[in-house]
Amino acid sequence: MPTRLFRTDTCSVCEWKEPEELALLLDLQLREKGEPQERLLQRVRDVAKYSIKTSHPRFFNQQFAGVDYHSLAGRFLSEALNTNL
């Protein structure tokens, strides 16, 4: 049995916020001097928190059927090996 990415008792499909509220919650301004790595990682966590979890077992949509773990692993590998960024 595959490991679940989300626990349905603690994680919802989406933590919905209106766009105006998201603008207040997410600091997405670009800074001229950059930012420390920890602040950047916190921004990633914040965006993920308010994003729709399409891998959640209770997310239903005709275009999604869950995670294909083989494809996900292949995607991670191809991104890690692509040094042309």
Buried (B, 14 or more C-beta within 10 A) or exposed (E): EEEEBBEEEEEEBEEEBEEEEBEEEBEEEEEEEEEEEEEEEEBEEBEEEBEBBEBBEEBEEEEEEEEEEEEEEEEEEEEEEEEEE
